[in-house]
Amino acid sequence: MRLQNYALGQWVAGTGAGTDLHHAVTGEKVAEASSAGLDFGAMAHYARTVGGPALRTMTFHERALMLKAMAKYLMERKDSLYALSSATGATKGDSWVDIDGGIGTLFVYASKGRREFPNETFHIDGPMENLSKNGTFVGRHLCVPLEGVAVHINAFNFPCWGMLEKLSPTLLAGMPAIVKPATLTSFLTEAMFRMMIESGIFPEGAIQLICGSAGDLLDHLTMQDAVAFTGSASTGHMLKAHPTVAANAVRFNMEADSLNCAIMGPDALPGTEEFDLFIKEVTREMTTKAGQKCTAIRRTIVPEGAMEDVIRALTKRLGDVKVGDPAVDGVKMGPLAGRPQVGEVHRSLDAIKGGAEVVFGGNDNFDIVGADRSKGAFFPITLLACNNPRERTQSHDVEAFGPVNTVMPYAAVGDAIELARMGKGSLVGSVFTADDRVAREVVLGMAPYHGRVYVLNRHSAKEATGHGSPLPHLVHGGPGRAGGGEEMGGARGVLHYMQRTAIQGSPTTIARITNEWITGAAQSGDRVHPFRKHFEELQVGETLLTHRRTVTETDIVNFACLSGDHFYAHMDEIAAKESIFGRRVAHGYFVLAAAAGLFVHPAPGPVLANYGMENLRFTKPVYAGDTIQVTLTCKSKTAKETPADGPPQGVVAWDVNVKNQDGELVATYTILTLVRRLTAPAPSIPA
């Protein structure tokens, strides 16, 4: 079977001789790949002129719903992907991480797109910056999608997750992508990609696929384009130094393999729960995906007095791992992704042996269940020990991208941190300790050299996701050897594909541009109370100035009795006199309640509910005898999906300023209300 590329809106088979792709277990040919004959410049142009405009006309919320629809579509059809995934050497558990994990990333970004981004085509980053004495000249930061194409160059170890963890933030940002999977396992990527095209959910030109060489694609990139690379550091550096990438300042995000470590805390000795968790996690990271994970533990750092205990425990546990055909019951580790990998891992292992001794495995005469060693890409689980890791640095310099790990001792916690840093930059490091003082020291010591630090003990173990599991909510990447990039990280990953632009002008002009009212911008009034208006009828900047209310001592006493809040500053005249207030003050929450009483319209109407409150500050005390007044301004509006059991609605954010009789601000906050819409929007995303 020859894999096909998806270019310019159609499936195209590459010309000429293709690259043969083999079953990792049996060695049989499963497909061949070729991208010869593709016009890479035309593909980039097509993405920019067809896919980009289609995505940019959609709001964040519409793009988020698009991701959700795709996730549901793939989830319903994932079984056939599992069957094909076994040809990459993956066990069922490995496939779950790759396939379900990738689909789960789509779901997470679909959720974040609707909760953390506006129902707009752009994103406002941060608050208003006052740039002038009188407030007539201000600034804000605006993020808009880049108007180019994102080129995704993925690694062979996660054919599905690797694609979806890049596509999720890219498409949510409003940018089209060209996906270039590693050729070795591209047959699985192509199968999932084909499902996405068949769904019709993504607009035309939003995604394209290259199965084979990327040819001269990088030659056609512009300053509006971006590259996201996952793979070896050497390949990443070569691509990053490409003349066109450098000349056009093309955004280049690199996530490279690294020498990740696990540190056993000085308290995590044999007999503790942390010791057992440590042994279990190191074993899992050595054998999951046959150790072919960019986050796998390569260096195991333990107290010097525990070396023998750790090696003994790991040897026992590793000895119970059956290696062979993942389709056979009981097999816990499959082969490497392909025969070429076997030779590469052997060469790296030989280099590491120059500074460490093999204490488990390491030879080719290991048992294989249900498969032929000579045909499959099997590699022995190998554990080494290095008793002088400061002088014999091979394990800090060379990575064997397979089931290979080196145990090394440390004398004090500071030594363990220094050994971790000798990896010269890693994606993830972990520490196993129940001593939070140790955890703090290790985390702060490792953080400059690691993209993620995983702390595990008995308190988090039940729900923890594992050392080697990058999550879409958190950044995935690391400094130095790990590439210096960041992927995912929730909203952070989306902003990588957007241009942040500072805009300056008068408050009114900035408010008109962003469709969000800010202090100093023009306000408008109406005889109709704003709570009597439907979502569509409200105007950003519409303002209500309420009547006044004088706060009495009776109010303070009654609120204390009602709330149970008898804090001395409100109820003890002598203590209050000695406090920073000088005398008794009204409760802050009474001020909020009284303010609501001033601006809320009591009759039934379009306002359905109070949705929440943000950015509350009490800026000046309110005393008995003070008179307060509220200014309520429509700050922004966000349309919401119509719930199945409710009316069409949107969220309105109101800027609330509470002032006293001297015009001094005593409280400021944003209140959110659910407001009924006159009509429900027509669905624009397939269900």
N, C-alpha and C positions, 0 to 999 in steps of 0.2 A: 504494500500500500504506500503510495506516495502522498505525503502530507501536502496540504494546500495552504497557501498564503491568502490572507484577506486584504486586498488592496484596491483602493479606488471604488469601494462599494461592491466588490465581487470576489469570488473565490478563484484563485489562480494557482496552477501548479508551476513550480519552478522548472526551468529548462535544464538540459544537460545532465551530466552524471550527478546523482544525489549522494548525500552522506547516509550510509546504512546505520539504522538504529536497532539495537539488539535488546532482547529480553534479559534483564539482569540476572534471572535465575537460571534459565535454560540456555542462554546464549543465542537463541533463534532470532532471526531477523523479524522485527515487528513492523518496521516502516522505513522509509527513506525520506530525507528532507533536502530541499533545494530552494534557494531564493533567487537563483540565477534568472535573469530576464526581467526582474522587477525594476521599475523606474522609481528609485527611492526619492528623487527630487519631486516627482509628481505626487508621491504619497504624502510627503510633507506639505506640499501646496494644497492638496485635497483636504487634509486635516485642518489647515488654517482657514480655508475659504468655504468649506462646507460644514465640517464638524464644529469648529469653533463658534461661528455665528449662531448655529442652532442651539448650542449649549448656553451661550451668553444671553440669549433672549429669555432663558428660564431663570427663575429666582432660586435662591438656595433651597427653599422649601420644595420647589418642584423637582430640583435635581435630587434632593434627599428622597423624595417619594419614588423617583426613578430607581435609585439604588435599592430601596426596599422592595420594589416590585421585582427587580432582578434577583435579589437574594431569595425571595420566595420561589421564583421560577427555577433557580438552580437547585434549591433544596428539594424540590419535588422530583428532580431528575438525577440526583447524585449517585444512585446505586450503580449505574453503568460506569461512572467514573471510578468507583472503588475497584471494579473488576479490572479496569485498565491500569490502575495505580500499582497493582501487584507486579506488573512488568517492570516497574522502576526499582523493584526490590523492597518496596514498602510493606510493612505488616499492616494489619487492620488499624492498629493504634496510630502508626505513622500516617496512614491515609486519612484518618480522622482529623489529625492536626492540619494536614495539607488541604483537604477538601472542605470539611465542616469549618475548620478554622478560617479559611479564606472567605467562605460564605458569611460566617459570623462577623467578619470585619466589615463586609458590606452593610450588615444590619446595624452595627455600631455607628458607622458614619451616617447612615440614614437617620438614626436617632439624633446624633449630635448636630446634623445639618438643620433639623427643625427646632432644636432646643438652644443651640449656641450661636446660630446665625439668623439674620433677619430674613423676612420674606421679601427680599430685595435682590437685585442683581449685583450688589456691591456690599461691602462690609465696612462698618465704621470701627476703627481700631483706637480705643482709648477715649478719654474725656476731652472736652474742649480745653485748649491752652490759651490763657489770656496773655496777649502780646503787647498790650498798651495800658497806659495809666487809667484811662477812663472807660476801658472796655469796648471801644468801638472797632478795634482791630484784633481778631482772634485767629486761632488755627486749629485744625483737626487733621487726623490721619485717615485716609480713605484707602481701602484695598479693592482693587479691581482685577478680574482675570487677565493673565497674560494672553496676548492675541496670537500665540504661536501654537506649537505642538510639543507635547511631552513625550520624549523617547524613553521607554522603559526597557532596560537591559537586565534580565533576570538570571538567577543562578539555577543550576540543575536540580538542587536538592528539594525544592518546594515548587513544583510546576504550577500548582493552582494558587496556593496562598501567596506565593511570590508575586503573581500577577495581580491578584485582587487587593493585596495590601497597598499596592501602588495606585491601582485604578480608583480605589475608593476616594481618597482625598483629591486626586487629580480631577475626576469628573465632578465631584461636589464643588470644586473651585470653579468649574466652568471651562475646563481646558481639555481638548481632545488628546488622544494618546496613540502612539504606535508601540505595540508590544513586541519585544524581541526576546523570546524565551531561550534558555540554553538549549542548543540543538539536541543534546544527549537525551533529554526527557521531554522534548517538545511535542511528542505524540499525545501526551496527557493534556498539555496546555491547549493544543489544537482542538481536542474533544470538548473541553469546557468552553473555549472561545466560540466554537460552532454553535453550542447551545445558546450563548448570549446573542449571537447574530440571528438565530432562528426565532428568538423571542420577539424581536422587533421593538424592544423596550428602549434601547438607546437610539438617539437620533442618528441619521446617516452621517458618516464621517467621524463619529465620536471615537471609534476604536478601529484600529487596523492591526494586522498580525504578520510577522515575518518568521517563518520556520526555516532557519538556515542562517547564512551570513548576513550581517547588516550592510555589507557592501560599502558604498560611499555615502550612506545616509548622513553621517556627521558632517560631511562637506556642505550639506544644504541647510544647516541650521543657522538661525538668525538670533538677534538679541532678544526676541520675544519667545524663544524656545527654551526648553529645559530638558536635562538628562537626569535620570535616576538610575544608578548602577548598583547591582549587587553581585559580588563575586570575589575573585582573588585581588589582593592589593596590587599586584604587578599589572594585571589587566586594567584595573581602575585607574592607576597612575598614567598608563599609556593613553587611555581614552581622555582623561582629564587634560592631558598635554596636547591634545589634537589642535592643530593650528586654528581651525575655524572656531572651536570651542573657546580658545584663548582670545582670539581676535575680536569675537562678538560678545565676550563676557557672558557666554551661555551659562545659565544656572546649572551647576553640576552637583548632584547629591550622591555621595559614595558611601556604601555600606559594605565593608570588606570583612573577610574572615579574620578572626583574632584569637589570641591565646587567653581565653577566658579562664577564670580560676574559681575555686571554692575554698574558703577558709574555715577550718574547724576551730571554733572558739576554745580558749583554754578551759572553759567549764564544761565543754561538750565531750566529756571523757566516756569510756566504755561503761555501760550501765545506765546512762542518761538517755532520755528520749531524743535529745538533740544528736547524740552519737548515732543512734539508729536512723534518724532522718537524714543525716549526713551520708552515711553509707548507702542508703537507698537512693538518694538523689544523684550521687556520683555515678552509681551503677546505671541508673536510668539515662543519664546524660551521655554515658559512654556507648550505650547500646541502641537508644532510640535513633531511628534513621541510620543505623549502623555507624553512629558517630558523625555522620555527614550533615552537621548543623553548624551554622555560623556562630551559634551561641553555646555549643557543646563545651563541657568542662575539659580543658586540656591540662591544667595544672591543679593538683590537689595539695593544699598547704595545711599542715597539721602540726600540733605541738610536738617538739622533738622527742618527748618521752612516750608519744603515742604512735610512733611510726609503725612498730611491729603490730600493734593491735589493729591499726587501720588497714595495713596490707593484708593481715590475716582475714579480717572481716570482708574486705573487698574481694579477695581471692575466693572465699567461700561463696559469696553472692554471685560473682561473675561466673564461677564454675557451674552454677545452676541455670545459666542462660543458654538455651538451645539455639543454635545457629542453623539456618537452612531455608527451605522454601516457605515463605510466609503463609502459603495456603495449607500447610500441614499443621494440625492441632499441636499446640505446645511450643511451637517455634516463636521465640521472642525477639530474634534479630535476623533480618534478611541480609542480602548481599549489598555491596556498594552499588551505586547507580549504574555503573558500567565497567567493562573490563579495563578501559584506559585508566580509571581511577585506582585500580589495584596497583599498578606499577608506580603511580605517583605517590601513593601512601607508603609503599615499601621504601621508596627513596628517602622520603622525609623521616620515616622511622629509623632508617640506618643512620641518618645524621643525628637524631636525638640519642641514639645508642652511644654515640661518642662521649656523652656526658651523663649517662644513666644506665642502670642495669635492669634487665627484664626480670620481673618477679612473677609474672603470670602471662601465659600465652606467648605470643611473639613468634611462633613457628607455623609452618604451613600444614602440619600434620594434625589438624584439629577436626573434630567430628562435625559433619554436615548432615542434616536431616532432610531426606527427600529430594536431594539434588546432587548434581555432579560438579565437584570442585573445579574440574578442568574446563567446564563450559560456563559456569556462572561467575559472577564478580565477587566472590566471597573473600573476606579478609578476617584474620584471627583477632579476637579481642586481646588487647595487649596492655598490660600495666607495667610501668617502670618505676624505679625508685632512684632518687638523686639525693645523697646525703650531704652534698656540699653545693647547694643551688646558687650560691653567690659567685663561686668560682667556675663551676661547670654550667655554663649558661645556655647550652643547646636547647633545653626545654623552654627557655624564655625567648629563643630566637627562631625556632623552627616549629611549624604546625604540621602535624600529620592529620589530614582531613579525613579521619576515619575513627574507628573504635580504639583510640590510643590515648593514654593519660599517664602523667608522671606525678608520683607522690614525693613531696619534699618537706623537710622539717623547718620549724621556726622556734626561736628561743623566747621571744617576747612579742606582744601584739604589734609593736612598732616594726619588728622584723617581718612579720607576716604582711603588713601593709607594704613594706619596701619590696618584698618578693612579688606581690601582686602588681606593683607599679613597673616591675622589670619587664612586663609584657609589652610595654611601650604603647599602651592604649588598647582598650578592649571594649567589646560590646556590653558585656555583663560580668560582674563578679558577685559572688555570694558569700555570706557569712552565716554560720550556724551557731547560735549562742542564745542562752536564756538570760544573759547578763546585759542589760540595756546600756551600761557604761561601756562595755566592750563594743556593742553594736554601734554606739555613737562614734567612738574612736575610729573604728574600721570604716564606717560609712564616710566620715569626713576626710579620712586619709585616702580612701580609694576614689572618691568622687571626681577629682580633677583628671583621673586617668580612665574613667569608665563612663559609659553612657547610661548604665542602669546598675543599681546595687540591690541585690535580693537578700533580704534578711529573713531567716526562717528559724522558728522555734516551736515548741509544743502549742503555743497559743494561737498561731496562725496556720499550722500545718493542715488542718482539716479542710480549709477552703483555699489554701495557696495554690497557685497555678503552675509553679515550677520554675526553677532557675532558667531553663531554656525556652520559655514561652513568652515571646514578645506580645504585648497586648495593644490593640489599636488606641486605647486611651492614653498610653504612655509612649514617650519617644523610643524609637529603636534605632540605634546607631552608637557611635562612640568616637573619641578623639584618636589622633595619632594613627597607629597601625590599623585601627578599625575603620578608618576612612575619613573621619572628621565630619560626618554628615548626620542627619536626623531624618527618619521616616516616621510616619504616623504621628503619635503624640496628640491625638484628638485634633483640635482646631489648628494646632501648630503645623501639622502636615498639610492642611488645606492652604494655609497662608504661603507655603513654599511655592505654590503655583499662582500666586497673585502678586501684583505690584502694589507696594505700599507707597502712597503719594501724600505728601503734606499739602494741605490746601489752606490758603490764608484769605481773609477778607473780613467784611463786617459780619456781626452775628446774624443779621437777617439774611444776608447772601449765603453764608455757610449753611444756615438752617434750610433755605430753599434748595440748595444743592443736595443735602443729605436727607431731606424730608424728616428731620428731627429737630425739634425746637431746642434752643440753648439759651442760657441766660444772656440777656441783652438784645435778643432778636425781637422783631415786631410781634405784638400781640393783638388779638382782635376780640371783640365782645359781641354778645348777642342777647336779645331779650329772652330767648328760650334757654332754660337751664341746660347745661351740657349733658346732664344725666337723663334728659328727656329726648336725646338724639340717638338715632341708630348709628352704627359704625360708619357707614358711608357718609352720613350727614355731618360728622364731626370734622373739623379742620385742624390740622396741626398749627399750634400757636393760639388756638381759641382759649380765652381766659375768663375765669369767673373770680371776681373780688367779692368776698362774702361780707355779711354783716359782722358786727363785733360781739364779743362776749367777755364780761368781766369775771375773773376767777376769784372765788371767795374762799374763806377758811372752811366754810361748810362743804364746799366742793372737795377740798383736800381730805377732810375727815371722812366724808361719805365714800370717797374713792378708796381710802385705806381700808374701810370696813368691807366694802364690796370685793376688793381684790385680795385682801389679806396682807397687803404690802404695808408694814408698819415701820419701814426704815426710818432711822432716827432723824434724818434730814427733813422728813415730812411731818413727824409726829412729836419729836422731843425738842421743845423750845430751847432748853439749856444747851443740849449737845449740838443743835443746829447753829446756835450762836457762836460756838467755838469751832465750827466747821468752815470750810472755804466759802460757804454761802452766806454766813453772817446771820441768817435767820431761816425759819422754815420755808421750804419751797414746795411747789406743786410737783406731783409725780410726773415724770416725763411721759408715761403712758396715759396719764390723764390728759395731758396736752394733746396727744394724738387723738384720743377719744373725743375730746372737745372740738378739735379741728374737724374731725369727721362729721360731728354734729352740725358744724357750720356749712360744710360744702355738700353733704349728701342730700339728694332730693328724696323725700320719704315715700312718694307714691310709686306704685308699680310702673315699670317702664322698660326701656331697652337694656339697662344695666342689669346683668344677670347675677353677678357675684363679684366679691372682692377676690382677686387672684393672687395677691401677694404684695410685699413691700420690699423696697431695695434702698440701699445707701442712706440709711437713717442717721442723722446727726442732731444732737441737742447742742445748740451753740450758745445759749444764754439761759440762766434760770428764770422761771416764772414764779412770782410771789403772789400771795393773796393780795387782791387789789389791782393787779395788772390786768390789762385788757388785751385780748388777742384777736387777730384777724387773719384770714387765710387767702392766699392767692393760689388758685388752682388752674394750671395750664396744660392743655393737651400737648404732650411731648412727642409721642410717636404712636403709630397704629400698625398692628401686625395681624393680617388675616389668618385664621386657623382653619384646619380641616373641619368639616361638619361632622360631629359625632353621630354615630348610628342612632343613638337614643336622645338626641338633643337638637336644638335649633341651630341654624347657621350663626357663626359667631366670630369675633376677633378679640384680640387683646389690645387695650388702650393703656398706654403709660402716661400718667399724669405727674407733672412736676408740682410739688406742694411746698410752699413757703409759708411758715407761720411767723408773724411778727407781733411785737408788743405795741403799746400805745406810743412809744417813741420811734416807731419804725425800725426797731432793731430785730434782726432775725433771731428767733428762739429755737426753731426746729426746721429742718429741711429733709425731704425724702421723696422717693418716687413710689407712687401707689399704682398697682395694676388692677384693671377691672376687665371682666368678661362682658362684652357688649354684643347684643344681638345684631346680626346683619339683616339687611332687607332681603337679599337673595343669596343662595348658595352658589359658589363658583362651579363652573363645569369642570369635571375631572379632566386633567391633561395627561395623566400617566396611566398606562394600562394597569389594570388590577392584577 
